[in-house]
Amino acid sequence: MRAERDIRSVSKHFQILGEFVSAEPYGSGHINDTYSAVYDQGRTTVRYIHQRINPNVFKNPVALMDNVHRVTDHLRGKLAGERDIARRVLTLIPAHGGRPFHLDDQGNYWRTYIFIEKAHTYDVVQTPRQAFEAARAFGRFQGLLVDLPGPRLHETIPDFHHTPKRFDAFERALEADAFNRAQSARTEIDFALRHREMVSFLLEAHLPERITHNDTKFNNVMLDDTTGEGICVIDLDTTMPGLVLCDFGDQVRTTTSPTREDERDLKKVRMQFPMFEALVRGYLFAAHEFLTAPEKKCLAFAGKLITFEIGIRFLTDVLNGDTYFKIHWENHNLDRCRTQFKLVESIEQHEDQMSKLIESLL
C-alpha cells in the first residue's frame, strides 16, 4: 500500500516511541491528507496522527506551524493543573531536529500529533447537548487565547473570512466563466447576487480583532465517548486573527442543520431552532465574560452571513474548476453550494425568533 509506505518513511523523522505497525487514511477533511498510524511499544500499541499540509491552500507551512506551536503551547499553559490535559489540547510531536514539522524530499510538509483516544468527532450533530458542548468548547478556546502574547499570529490564509473579498472573487470567477459552468449554476448565481447587500455587515460593525479558529465546523470538536463533553478543539490551521462572530456563524452553519454540508436532498436541509438555542447557550456559557456588547448583538446575524459566505466559496470553486475543495463526485461543490444556500433561506425564516432568544439571554 503506497500510503502506508509513505507514512512509514515519514514517521522515521519524528520523535515517536515504538515501531511502526500500520497506517490508514483518517477523517473527512477537505484540505490536508490525514492518516492514523499504529506503533508497537512492547506491551501496548499507541496511535499518532500524521498530516501532509496542503501547499495549494497553505502557501507558508512554516508560518502555519509557528502558529500551531504557539497556540498549543499557550493552551497547555492555561490548562495546567486540569485533569486529562493531554486529551484537552493537541500535542505536537517534534521532528528529530526539534522543529514542529518535517519537510520531505518532495517538498511536502508533514506534522504529527498524539492521537486522542476515547473521543470522536461527528459530521452531523445528533442532539442539542452535543451542540451545547461544541459551542462551549469553541467559546472556551477563544477565551483562553485572549491573552496570547505577541507577536500577532500569521494570517495563514489572508482575508479568510473577509466576505466582501470572497464575493469579489465570486464575481471575477463568474465574469471569466473559464470552464463554461455558469449556465448550470444559474439558480445559485442569481441567489448569490440577490444577497450582495449583506456581505459587508460584520466588517462595518467595527468589532474587535481576536484570535479565532476560523473553521468551527461541528466536526472540529472532539466529544468524549463517555461523558459527551467537548474536550478538544482540533484542526488549528486557520487559527489566526479574526472576528469571533465568524467562528460562531460557522457553528450555526454546521450544527443547526440535520444534514451534512453536501446533502443532495435539499428537503432535508433546515435550521433547527432547538440546536441554535443550544449553541447560543453553550457559547455564551464560555464566552460571555470577554465578549463585548456589539459582538453579542450580532450573534443572530452571524450564522446567516457565514453560511452565505461558505456557499459563495463553493460556488466560486465550481466556476474555477474545483481547484480548492476536494471533490468526490461530479458537481460535488455545486451540491455543497446548494446546501448552504438552502440553509440561508431557512435561517431567514427564523431570524426574528433567533434575535428574541439572544435578547432574552442578554
N, C-alpha and C positions, 0 to 999 in steps of 0.2 A: 504494500500500500504506500503510494508516494507520500501522502500527507504524513503518515506515521514515520517514514524515513526522515522527512524534513524536520519533524518535531524532535526526533531522537538526536539529530545533529544540532539543532538549536539549543536543546536542553543542556548540552555539554558546556555551554558558555555562561551558565547561571550557577549561582551558589546554592545548588539543590543537593540535599542529602538523600542518598538512595540511588538505586539502579533503575533506569528507565524500563518500564514494562510494556505500556501500550498508550495510544493516543487516538482520539476521535474528535470530529467537529462538535462544537458545543454552542448552544444558544440560538437565538433567532435575530441577531443584529443585522442591520442593513449594510454596515460600513466595513468593519475590520474582519479579519479571519481569526476565529477563536477556536481553541482546542482545549479539551480536558485531557490531562495526561496522568497516568498512574505510575508511581515509583515504589519499589520494594525497599523497605528499610529494615529488613531482617524479620522481626516479629510482627510487623504490621506493614500495611501499604498506605501511602498518602497520595493525595491528588493536588495538582497545581493547574493553573490556567495559563496557557501561552497564547499571546495575541500578536499577530502581524498588523502593524499600523498601516492603514490605507494611505499611501502617499498622494493619491489623486484628490483626497479630501483634506488631509492634514499636510500642508506644504512644509511645515517646520516641525518634524517629530521631536527634535531636541528640545525646542521651546515647550512643546506639549508635555513632554516627560518632566521637564523642570516644574511645570505647573502641578502635575500629578504628585510628584515627590514632595513639593512644598505643602500641598493641601493635605495629603495623607499624614505627613509628619505633624502638621498643626492639629488635625483632628485627633490623632493619637494622644497628643499632649493634653488637649482639652478633656479627653475621656479618661485620662489616667485615674486609676482607682476604681473604675466601673468594672463590674464582673464581665467576663467573656469578651474582653476588649478586642481580641483577635478576630471575632466574628462581627464586630461593630464598625470596623473601618478596614478598607482594603490594605493588604500588606504586600508591598513590592519586594520582590527578591532581586537583589542587585546582581549584575553580571560580575565576572571574576575580576574585572578591572575596577569595580566599585561604582560604575555608572548604573543608572536605573533602567538601562536598555542595552540591547546588543544589536550591532549593525553587521549583517552578514555579507558574504562576498558578492551577492547580487544587489546590494544596496537596500535591502529590506530591514526595517527597524522592528525589533521584537521586544516584548516585555513579558514578565512573569509575575503572577500573583499566587499567594496561597489560596487554595480552593476553600470556600466557606461551606462547611458541611452542615447538614440538618436544617437547611433553609433553601427556599426556592423562589424563583420569580415566576410570574404568571402573565401571559399575554393579554388575558381578559379578566377584568375584576369580577368576582363572584358574589361578594356580599358588601354591604355598607361598612362593616367592620374592617374589611380589607382596604377600602377607600380611605377610611379614617386613619389607619395605620400608615399607609403610604404617604398621605398628606402630612401627617405628624412627622414622619421621618425626613421628608424634604424640608419642612419648616425648621426642624432642629438642625439639619445640615446647613441651611443658610445662617441660622443664628450662631452656630459655632464658628463660622467663618467671618463674622462681622469684624472681629479684631485680628484678622490675619495680617501679620506685619508686612511692610513694603519690601521690595518694590511692587508696583502694580503687576498683577498677573499678565502673562502674554495673552493676546487675543488669538486663539488657535484657529478660529475661522472668523476673520474680521466681519463685522456687521451681521453676525449670525441671526439675530432677531431684530434687525433693522427693517421693519415691514415695508416702508416706502421703497427702500432699495430692492427688496425682494420683488415688489410689484413692478419696479422699473425693469428688472431682469426679465420678468414675465413678458412685459410689453415688447422688449427687444427681441426676445425669442419668437413672439407672435409675429412681429414685423418681418423677421428673417424667414420664418417657417422653413428652415433648411431641410427638413425631412418630409415636407408636404403632409403634415399631420393635423393642421389646424381644422380642416373640414370635418374630420372625425371627432374632434373635441369641441365643436361649435357651441353646444349647450353649456359646457363648463367654462368656455371662454366668455360667453355672454354673462354668466353668473359672476365671474370674477370682475368684469368691467362694471357691472351694476353696483358692486360693493367698494369701488375705488375710494369713495369719500371717507371711509373709516380707517384707512391704513396708517394715518399719522397720529391717531388719538393718543396712544401711550407716550410717544416721543414728545408730544406737545403738552403733556401733563406735568413736565418738569419733576419727575420722580428721581430719588437719589440713586446713584450708581452703587451697586453692591457686588459681592462675589456670589455668583449664581451658577446653578448646574447647567441650565440651558437645554436640557434634553430629558425632562422629567416625565418620561413615559412611565406608565404603571409598572412595566417590567424592568425598570431600573431601580427598584427597591426589592431587596430580599426579605421575605417574610419567614419568620421562624416556624419550623414544621410543627412544633408542639404548642407554642403559645399564640401563634399568629401575629406576633409583634413585628413591626417593621424595623429590622435590626441594622441593615446596612444599605447605604446608597452606593450604587455601582456606576460604571461607565462614566468616568470623570473627564473624558477627552475634551468636552466643551465647557468645563468649569473655568470660568473667567469672569471679567467684569460684565455686568448686565443689570437687568431690571427684575426684581422679584416677581412682578406681575407676569412676566413671560414664563417663569417657572410655574406659577400657579395656573396660568392659562393652559399650559401643555398638560398639566394634571387633569384639568377639566376635559380636554380633548380626548385623552386616552383612558379615562377612568369612568366617565359618566355613560358611555355607550356600551351596550352588552355585546358588541361585536369587535372583531379585530379591525385594524385600520385599513385593511384591504378587502373588507366584506363586499361581495358582489351582489348579494340580495339586499338592496337598499331599503326594503320594507322593514328590515330588522334594525336599521340604524336609527337611534333616537337618544336624546338626552334624558337620562333617568334622574328625576329630581331628588329622590332619596340618596342617590350616590353623590350628587352635588352637595347636598346638605352635609353628608358625612365628610366630604373633602373640606368644606369650609370650616367645620368644627375641628377637624384634626389639624388643619393648617394653622388656624388661629390659636389652638391649644399650645402649639410650639412657638409660634412666631409673633404673637400679639404684642410682646414687650418691646421688640425692636422695630416693628412696622410703624410708619408714620400715618397720620390721618389720611393724606391723599392716596397712599398705597392701599389702605383698607377700602377707601371709597371706590377704587377702580376694580376691585376683585370680581364683581359681577360681569364686567365687560371683558375681562382678560381672556376668558375661555373662547368667546366668540372670535376675537381678533386672532389669537394664536392658531385656532383651528382653521380659520381662513388662510392665514399665512402659510401653514403647512400644506394646505390644499393647493395654493398657487405655486409652491415649490415643487410639488409632484407634477403639476400641470406644466411648469417650465421645463422639467426634465423630460416630459413627454415630447414637447416641441423641440428640445435639444437632442433627441435621440437616445434617451435613457443612459446618460453618462455618469450620473451621480449616485442614485439609489440602485442597489441590486434588484434585479427583476427575476421572477421565477416562472413567468408565463407571458404570453403576448398581451400587451395592453395592461400590464400589472400596475404601472404608475398611473395610468388613467383610471383604473379601478380604485386605487388609493385616493386619487383626487376626488372622485365622485363620492366616496365615503365621507371625506372631510366636508365637502360642500353640503351633503345631506345633513350632517350633524350641525353645521352652521344654521341651517333652516330650523332644525329642532330647537337649538338654543334660542333663536329669535322668538320662538313661540313661548318660551319660559322666562324671558328677560324681566318682566315685572315681578314675577314670583321670586326670582333669584335676588333681585335688588331688595325686596321687602325682607327676605330672610337675613341678608347681611346687615341691613339697618337694625333689625331686631337683635342681632348678636352684638352689635357695636354700641 
